[in-house]
Amino acid sequence: MNIVGNPTSAVEETLDPQDWEAVRRLGHRMVDDLVEQLSTVRQRPVWQRVPDPVRAALREPLPVHGQPLEHVYEEFRSRVRPYPTGNIHPRFWGWVMGTGTVTGALADLLAAGMNSSVSIFDDAPSLVEEQVTRWFVEAMGFPETASGLLVSGGSMANLVGLAVARNARAGHDVRAHGVGGTIFTLYASSETHNSVAKAVELLGLGREHLRKVAVDGDFRIDTGALATAIEADRAAGRRPLAVIANAGTVNTGAVDPLHALADLCAREGLWLHVDGAFGAMAALSPELRPRVAGIERADSLAFDLHKWAYAPLEVGCVLVRQADEHRAAFAAAADYLAAARGGLVARREKFSDMGVQLSRNFRSLKLWMMLKEHGFAKLGRLVAQNVAQARHLAALVDAQPALERVAPVPLNVVCFRYRGGLSEPAALDALNRELVVRLHESGIAAPSGTLVRGSYAVRAAITNHRSRRDDFRILVDACLDIGRELEKTT
Ligand SMILES: Cc1ncc(COP(=O)(O)O)c(C=O)c1O
C-alpha cells in the first residue's frame, strides 16, 4: 500500500513552507534568541512601557496578503519581545505570577508541533497528562481514588472543583433540573480570591449566597464565625453546601486551618474545596508541608502550576477526591465521541468528561519535561527558597524605620509600606500607590499593590526561581529612595 501519496500538486495550497530548510534555519535562530533573552534577562529593566510608535505599529490594518516569515519574526523581535509583562525577571514579584522556564518554553513548542487534542483519544499525550496528574495526586497526599485534570489556571480549577461540589451535594440532579428553588450556601473567608465568587455566580448559586466569613489577626478564617453562619443558614431553611478554604490567600499568603475545616465539613456534611492556587505547592517541601497540613483531606483541590511550580502560562490543576463524582459532573455522551473497541477512540476515561473543554491542548508536556528534568525534590527546595527570601525581605523591611510591614509572612507574600514621617491614612495610601507606579516605571522591581485592612500596601509575592537575596535589598533601597522623594512633595 502506498501511504506516502503524491505531495506535488499544481493547484492546491498549504500552510507548510516551500523551503523547509529556511524554516529550520529561522527556527534555530528563534531558539538561539530565546536562550539569549532568558539568560540575559537580569541585564534588562523588569518592565518598560511600550513606546507610542510601537503601540501605533501594533494597530495595523487586516493583513489580507501574507509576507515572508522572516519579516514577521523581525517585527516580533523589535516590537513585541522587548516589552514583556516582566515576570521572567528576577525582580518581578507582582500579583502571583510564575517565572517560567526554558524547558517549559521548549516543551510548549514541541507540544504545539504535535498539535494533539488531549481529550478522548488513545495517544501518548493523554498518557502524559495522566502521568502528571497522578504525580500530583501522590504529591498532595490524595488517595488512589482521586482524579486530576489540567486546566488553564486557578480560576478554572476553582470552577471545576465547585461544579463537582454543587452536583455531588445538591441532593438532586442539577445537570438535568438546575438548582431549582433551593438556596445553597457556600462559605469562604473574606480574604478569598474573586475567582471563587465568579465560579459561584457561573454555577447559578448566586454570589449573595457565598458567605464571606471574618478572619482572625493572621487573616485565617474564623472557624467560630463560620460555624455560626452555617447554623444560621440551616435555621433559616437554606442548604449549606461547601466550604472553600484557602491554602495561601492572595493578599497575604494566609493558610486557613485546614484540619479544623475538614473536621467541620465532615460533621456538617459539607464539601471541602481548597483553593491552593499557589500555597498548595508548600506541600512539596518537607519543611513547609506542616503549614498546609490537612490539604490532603479536601474533597477537591485547585492549584496553579504557572505560579509556584514556575511552569509557563497557562496551566493549573484540579484534583477531586472521588473520581466518579468528578466524572458525574461533566461526562457528556455524543454519538460522534463514543469509545470504540480499538483504534483512535479506544480510550474510556475521557479528559473531556472531567471539565468544561472538549478540545484541549497538550499543556502537560511542559510539566512532564520540567518535573523529570528537575524532580519534585528540587521544586520543593525552590518553594522553600522563596519562603526564606520572603522572611529575608520581611527582616530587611523591619530593620528600616521608614518602612512598615502590615501583615504577617506565613509563606511567600510580604506586604509593607513606606511610612517615613507620615501618619495621615489618605496621604500614606496615595504615596504608596505612587511608589508602586514609580517602581514599575523605574524598571528596578515589580511588586504589586493591594489593600490590607483597607490600607494600601506594597505587596511582593515571591514565586520566582531567578530571584537572589540581593534582589530584595535592591527593592528595599528603591522603596526608600522613591518614598523619601515622594514624601518631600506630600
Ligand atoms: C488564591 C488564588 N486563587 C485563584 C487565583 C486565580 O488563578 P489564575 O490567575 O491562574 O486563574 C489566584 C491568582 O492569583 C490566587 O492567588
Ligand as a Chemical Component Dictionary entry (heavy atoms), coordinates in Angstrom:
data_LIG
# 
_chem_comp.id                   LIG 
_chem_comp.type                 NON-POLYMER 
_chem_comp.pdbx_formal_charge   0 
_chem_comp.three_letter_code    LIG 
# 
loop_
_chem_comp_atom.comp_id 
_chem_comp_atom.atom_id 
_chem_comp_atom.alt_atom_id 
_chem_comp_atom.type_symbol 
_chem_comp_atom.charge 
_chem_comp_atom.model_Cartn_x 
_chem_comp_atom.model_Cartn_y 
_chem_comp_atom.model_Cartn_z 
_chem_comp_atom.pdbx_ordinal 
LIG C1 C1 C 0 -5.536 32.302 45.834 1  
LIG C2 C2 C 0 -5.788 32.397 44.355 2  
LIG N1 N1 N 0 -6.817 31.719 43.818 3  
LIG C3 C3 C 0 -7.073 31.756 42.499 4  
LIG C4 C4 C 0 -6.306 32.509 41.647 5  
LIG C5 C5 C 0 -6.629 32.548 40.185 6  
LIG O1 O1 O 0 -5.668 31.829 39.442 7  
LIG P1 P1 P 0 -5.454 32.095 37.882 8  
LIG O2 O2 O 0 -4.969 33.504 37.769 9  
LIG O3 O3 O 0 -4.423 31.100 37.492 10 
LIG O4 O4 O 0 -6.758 31.887 37.207 11 
LIG C6 C6 C 0 -5.231 33.248 42.161 12 
LIG C7 C7 C 0 -4.404 34.109 41.296 13 
LIG O5 O5 O 0 -3.609 34.903 41.741 14 
LIG C8 C8 C 0 -4.947 33.171 43.550 15 
LIG O6 O6 O 0 -3.920 33.830 44.102 16 
# 
loop_
_chem_comp_bond.comp_id 
_chem_comp_bond.atom_id_1 
_chem_comp_bond.atom_id_2 
_chem_comp_bond.value_order 
_chem_comp_bond.pdbx_ordinal 
LIG C1 C2 SING 1  
LIG C2 N1 SING 2  
LIG C2 C8 DOUB 3  
LIG N1 C3 DOUB 4  
LIG C3 C4 SING 5  
LIG C4 C5 SING 6  
LIG C4 C6 DOUB 7  
LIG C5 O1 SING 8  
LIG O1 P1 SING 9  
LIG P1 O2 DOUB 10 
LIG P1 O3 SING 11 
LIG P1 O4 SING 12 
LIG C6 C7 SING 13 
LIG C6 C8 SING 14 
LIG C7 O5 DOUB 15 
LIG C8 O6 SING 16 
# 
